[in-house]
């Protein structure tokens, strides 16, 4: 039963749908309206993640393999999903039970804090709450704490972070343009645990950027006016990246890699398909966001009015992508480049090679680009996403050793800055206490 509840809570589509049901019931909507709103919310969120996981992720995975082949890179690839599953397998049922209790506790603690404090934020990214609880539980188990003590520490710290991290970003979210739909009830914030890198991107954009030079208003010459179409420009830029990486890796090498068991694959059609999947995935993601936001925001009013007064939704970072597509792409490219440069530098200071996952640089780099652009225009988007790539990859190197010492020896670790900040801080504190 406990595992069944955990499975529900870490599924973002189901979690957001539950909030929609609760909100609509609080608003005393008819059962017909509740059913329609809930199903549309679920389908919208399913579209969002289908675009990300079924189209964008495979395309980026293909690009990553060609890129690694081109530059002969081997190392540890940070990935929140993979490290969480690997930890379950390596640490066994004790760990699984601990994170189950911790996840439920963290979400209840988030709601409690939102109700009794002035920080009214409710995180709607249940999977990121799950990842944070997983990370902190591993650290507690490294220091030989019991199941319930580990669950308590993980739940308490994660629940507190669920109200603090959106509070750090709400001021920057107010500066993001073109997202009036998200503001129907007033404020919103980001409920994803790369918040420290987003906060730094906003601060640097404000300090060193030029807000008047908005990345979304980049002037494109008439001769290449087709680039003003977001789907077309995304497709052509990704195709360009694929072609350049393939030429560096060697056409024959890439051809051999994509042709399996004697089955010949035309390399040009392969590259076209991968770029097309990425661009189509971004479009599907955008449509999904619009679909579930239309239902979630009005339903959240019921929660805000009846359950947690004046509550503020802390949404998935992908929810912001449709409103700042230029900043997302700039952030993705800059975060990727700075991440790989950081990867090269790490062995020189005694840390293992951390190979950036392109799905990570798309999500976190895109988010940093949005916030940096909101506070500092094009320059802010570039600076913010470059710094995001540096501190995220460096942070993954820092958190890797404690995770490995706990017994999770797979070549992966956690991939965003909040895990490093909270995980390493907890490790340092517990080391002093012991």
C-alpha positions in Angstrom: 0.0 0.0 0.0 2.8 2.4 0.9 4.6 1.7 -2.4 1.4 2.3 -4.3 1.0 5.8 -2.6 4.6 6.6 -3.4 4.2 5.6 -7.1 1.2 8.0 -7.3 3.0 10.9 -5.6 6.1 10.8 -7.7 4.1 10.7 -10.9 3.9 14.4 -11.8 0.8 14.0 -14.1 -1.2 12.2 -11.4 0.0 14.7 -8.6 -1.1 17.7 -10.6 -4.4 16.0 -11.5 -5.0 15.3 -7.8 -4.5 19.0 -7.0 -6.9 19.9 -9.9 -9.6 17.5 -8.4 -9.1 19.0 -4.9 -9.3 22.6 -6.2 -12.4 22.0 -8.3 -14.1 20.3 -5.3 -13.2 23.3 -3.2 -14.8 25.5 -5.8 -17.9 23.3 -5.8 -17.8 22.5 -9.5 -20.2 20.0 -11.0 -18.9 16.4 -11.3 -19.0 16.9 -15.1 -16.7 19.9 -14.9 -14.4 18.1 -12.4 -14.0 15.1 -14.8 -13.4 17.3 -17.8 -10.9 19.5 -16.0 -9.0 16.6 -14.4 -8.7 14.6 -17.6 -7.5 17.6 -19.6 -5.0 18.4 -16.9 -3.7 14.8 -16.9 -3.6 14.7 -20.7 -1.8 18.1 -20.9 0.8 17.0 -18.4 1.1 13.6 -20.3 1.8 15.6 -23.5 4.4 17.7 -21.7 6.3 14.6 -20.6 5.7 12.7 -23.8 7.3 15.5 -25.7 10.3 15.6 -23.2 10.8 11.8 -22.7 9.6 10.2 -26.0 10.9 12.7 -28.5 13.3 15.3 -27.0 15.2 12.9 -24.7 15.9 10.2 -27.4 17.1 12.9 -29.9 19.4 14.4 -27.3 20.6 11.0 -26.3 21.5 10.3 -30.0 23.2 13.7 -30.2 25.1 13.0 -26.9 26.5 9.7 -28.3 27.7 11.4 -31.5 29.2 14.3 -29.5 31.0 11.9 -27.1 32.3 10.0 -30.2 33.4 13.2 -31.8 35.5 14.3 -28.8 36.4 10.8 -27.4 34.8 11.5 -24.0 34.2 8.9 -21.3 33.0 9.6 -17.7 30.2 9.8 -15.2 26.9 11.1 -16.5 24.7 12.8 -13.8 21.1 11.9 -14.1 18.5 12.2 -11.3 16.2 9.4 -12.5 19.1 6.9 -13.0 20.8 7.5 -9.7 17.5 7.2 -7.8 16.8 3.8 -9.4 20.4 2.6 -9.0 20.2 3.5 -5.3 17.1 1.4 -4.8 18.9 -1.5 -6.4 22.2 -1.1 -4.5 20.8 -0.2 -1.0 17.8 -2.5 -1.0 14.4 -2.5 0.7 15.6 -0.5 3.8 16.4 2.5 1.5 13.2 2.1 -0.5 11.1 2.1 2.7 12.9 5.2 4.0 12.3 7.3 0.8 8.7 6.1 0.7 8.1 7.5 4.2 10.2 10.6 3.4 8.4 11.5 0.2 4.9 11.5 1.9 6.3 13.4 4.8 8.0 16.0 2.6 4.8 16.8 0.7 2.7 16.9 3.8 5.3 19.2 5.5 5.3 21.4 2.4 1.5 21.9 2.7 1.7 22.4 6.5 4.4 25.1 6.1 2.4 26.8 3.3 -0.6 26.9 5.6 1.1 28.2 8.8 3.8 30.4 7.5 4.1 33.4 5.2 5.8 31.2 2.5 2.6 30.0 0.7 4.3 28.0 -2.0 3.2 24.5 -3.0 5.6 22.5 -5.2 3.8 20.7 -8.0 6.9 18.8 -9.3 6.5 15.6 -7.2 9.2 13.8 -9.0 11.8 16.4 -7.9 10.6 16.1 -4.3 11.2 12.4 -4.7 14.7 12.9 -6.1 15.6 15.2 -3.2 14.3 12.8 -0.6 16.3 10.1 -2.3 19.5 12.2 -2.2 19.2 13.2 1.4 18.2 9.6 2.5 21.4 8.3 0.9 23.5 10.8 2.9 21.7 9.9 6.1 22.3 6.2 5.5 25.9 6.9 4.8 26.1 8.1 8.4 24.3 5.0 9.7 21.0 6.5 10.6 17.9 4.3 10.9 15.2 4.1 8.4 12.8 6.5 10.3 15.5 8.9 11.3 16.7 9.1 7.7 13.1 9.6 6.5 12.5 12.3 9.1 15.7 14.3 8.1 14.9 13.9 4.4 11.3 14.9 4.8 12.0 17.9 7.0 14.8 19.4 4.9 12.9 18.8 1.6 9.6 20.2 2.9 11.4 23.3 4.1 13.2 23.6 0.7 9.8 23.3 -1.0 8.8 26.7 0.4 12.2 28.4 0.5 13.3 27.7 -3.1 10.2 29.1 -4.8 10.4 32.1 -2.5 13.9 32.8 -3.8 12.6 32.9 -7.4 9.2 34.5 -7.3 10.6 38.0 -7.7 12.4 36.9 -10.9 9.3 35.1 -12.2 7.3 38.3 -11.9 9.7 39.8 -14.6 9.1 37.0 -17.1 7.1 38.4 -20.0 4.3 36.9 -22.1 3.0 34.4 -19.5 -0.2 36.1 -18.5 -2.0 32.7 -18.5 0.2 31.6 -15.6 -0.6 34.8 -13.7 -4.4 34.5 -13.8 -4.4 34.1 -10.0 -1.4 36.3 -9.3 2.1 35.0 -8.5 3.6 31.8 -9.5 7.1 30.4 -9.0 9.4 27.5 -10.0 9.1 24.2 -8.2 12.1 22.4 -9.6 15.4 21.8 -7.6 17.8 23.7 -9.8 16.6 26.8 -8.0 20.0 27.9 -6.8 21.3 28.1 -10.4 18.2 29.9 -11.5 18.5 32.4 -8.6 22.1 33.0 -9.6 21.1 33.5 -13.2 18.6 36.1 -12.2 21.0 37.9 -9.9 23.8 37.9 -12.5 21.3 39.1 -15.2 20.2 41.9 -13.0 23.8 42.8 -12.2 25.5 42.6 -15.5 22.8 42.3 -18.2 20.8 44.7 -20.3 17.1 44.1 -19.7 16.1 46.3 -22.7 17.8 43.9 -25.1 15.2 41.1 -24.8 16.3 37.8 -26.3 12.7 37.2 -27.5 12.9 40.3 -29.7 16.1 39.4 -31.6 15.9 41.0 -35.0 16.2 38.4 -37.8 17.1 39.7 -41.4 14.4 39.3 -44.0 16.6 36.9 -46.0 16.4 34.4 -43.2 13.0 35.3 -42.0 12.0 31.6 -41.8 14.0 31.5 -38.6 11.3 33.5 -36.9 9.1 30.4 -36.9 10.1 28.7 -33.7 9.6 25.1 -34.9 11.6 25.8 -38.1 14.5 27.5 -36.3 14.7 24.8 -33.6 14.8 22.1 -36.3 17.4 23.7 -38.4 19.7 24.6 -35.5 19.5 21.1 -34.1 20.2 19.7 -37.5 23.2 21.9 -37.8 24.5 20.7 -34.4 24.0 17.0 -35.5 25.8 17.6 -38.9 28.8 19.4 -37.3 29.2 16.7 -34.6 28.9 13.9 -37.2 31.6 15.5 -39.4 34.0 15.8 -36.4 33.3 12.2 -35.3 33.7 10.9 -38.8 30.8 10.0 -41.1 32.0 6.4 -41.3 32.2 6.1 -37.5 28.7 7.4 -37.0 27.4 5.3 -39.8 28.8 2.2 -38.2 27.3 3.2 -34.8 23.8 3.7 -36.1 23.7 0.6 -38.3 23.0 -2.4 -36.1 23.1 -6.1 -36.9 23.9 -5.5 -40.5 20.9 -3.2 -41.0 22.0 -0.2 -43.0 20.6 3.2 -42.0 21.0 6.2 -44.2 22.9 8.8 -42.2 21.2 11.8 -43.6 17.7 10.6 -43.0 18.9 9.6 -39.5 20.1 13.1 -38.7 17.0 14.6 -40.2 14.8 12.3 -38.1 16.7 13.2 -34.8 16.5 16.9 -35.4 12.8 16.5 -36.4 12.0 14.6 -33.2 13.6 17.3 -31.1 11.7 20.1 -32.8 8.4 18.1 -32.7 9.0 17.3 -29.1 9.3 20.9 -28.2 6.1 21.6 -30.0 4.3 18.8 -28.2 5.7 20.0 -24.9 4.3 23.5 -25.7 0.9 22.2 -26.5 0.8 20.1 -23.4 1.7 23.1 -21.2 -1.1 25.2 -22.6 -3.6 22.4 -22.1 -2.9 21.7 -18.4 -2.3 25.3 -17.4 -5.9 26.2 -18.6 -7.3 23.7 -16.1 -4.7 23.8 -13.3 -4.6 27.6 -12.6 -8.4 28.0 -12.1 -8.5 24.8 -10.0 -5.6 26.1 -7.8 -7.9 29.0 -6.8 -10.0 26.5 -4.9 -6.9 25.4 -2.9 -5.8 29.0 -2.4 -9.2 30.1 -1.2 -10.3 27.0 0.9 -7.3 24.9 2.0 -4.1 27.0 2.0 -5.1 30.6 2.0 -3.3 32.7 -0.7 -1.2 29.6 -1.8 1.1 30.1 -4.8 1.8 27.3 -7.3 5.5 26.4 -7.8 5.4 24.8 -11.3 7.5 22.6 -13.5 10.3 24.5 -15.3 9.0 23.2 -18.6 5.8 25.2 -18.0 7.7 28.4 -18.8 9.4 27.2 -22.0 6.6 28.2 -24.4 6.8 31.8 -23.3 10.5 32.3 -23.8 11.6 30.0 -26.6 14.6 32.1 -27.7 16.0 32.3 -24.2 15.5 28.5 -23.7 17.5 27.7 -26.8 20.3 30.2 -25.9 20.4 28.8 -22.4 20.6 25.2 -23.7 23.5 26.0 -26.0 25.4 28.1 -23.5 24.9 25.7 -20.6 26.0 22.8 -22.7 29.2 24.5 -23.8 30.1 25.7 -20.3 29.2 22.3 -18.9 31.6 20.5 -21.3 34.4 23.1 -20.5 33.9 22.4 -16.8 34.0 18.7 -17.5 37.5 19.1 -19.1 38.7 21.1 -16.2 37.6 18.8 -13.4 40.4 16.2 -13.6 43.0 19.0 -13.2 41.6 19.8 -9.7 41.3 16.2 -8.6 37.7 15.4 -9.5 36.3 12.7 -11.8 35.0 13.6 -15.3 31.3 14.6 -15.3 29.8 14.4 -18.7 26.8 16.7 -19.0 23.5 15.1 -20.0 22.0 17.1 -22.8 18.5 16.6 -21.3 19.8 18.2 -18.2 21.4 21.2 -20.1 18.1 21.6 -22.0 16.0 21.8 -18.8 18.3 23.6 -16.4 20.1 25.7 -19.1 16.8 26.6 -20.6 15.4 27.6 -17.2 18.6 29.7 -16.4 18.2 31.3 -19.9 14.6 32.3 -19.1 15.4 33.8 -15.7 18.6 35.5 -17.0 16.7 37.0 -19.9 13.9 38.2 -17.6 16.4 40.2 -15.5 19.2 41.0 -18.0 18.0 40.4 -21.5 20.2 38.5 -24.0 23.3 39.1 -22.1 21.7 37.9 -18.9 20.5 34.7 -20.6 24.0 34.0 -21.8 25.7 34.8 -18.5 23.1 33.0 -16.4 23.1 29.8 -18.4 27.0 29.7 -18.7 27.2 29.9 -14.9 24.5 27.3 -14.6 26.5 24.8 -16.6 29.7 25.5 -14.6 28.2 25.2 -11.1 25.9 22.3 -12.0 28.7 20.1 -13.4 31.1 21.1 -10.6 28.4 20.4 -8.1 27.7 16.9 -9.5 31.4 16.2 -8.9 31.1 17.3 -5.3 28.1 15.2 -4.5 29.4 12.1 -6.4 31.9 10.9 -3.7 29.5 10.9 -0.7 26.9 9.0 -2.9 29.6 6.5 -3.9 30.8 6.1 -0.3 27.2 5.2 0.7 27.4 2.2 -1.6 25.9 3.5 -4.9 28.8 2.9 -7.1 27.2 3.3 -10.6 28.8 5.9 -12.9 26.1 8.5 -12.3 25.0 11.0 -9.6 22.5 13.8 -9.0 22.5 16.5 -11.7 21.3 19.9 -10.4 22.6 22.4 -8.0 20.1 22.1 -5.1 21.0 18.4 -4.6 24.6 19.5 -4.3 23.8 22.3 -1.9 21.6 20.3 0.4 23.3 17.0 0.1 26.8 18.2 0.7 25.7 20.5 3.5 23.9 17.6 5.2 26.9 15.4 4.7 29.2 18.0 6.2 26.9 18.6 9.2 26.5 14.9 10.0 30.3 14.4 9.6 30.9 17.0 12.3 28.2 15.5 14.6 29.9 12.1 14.2 
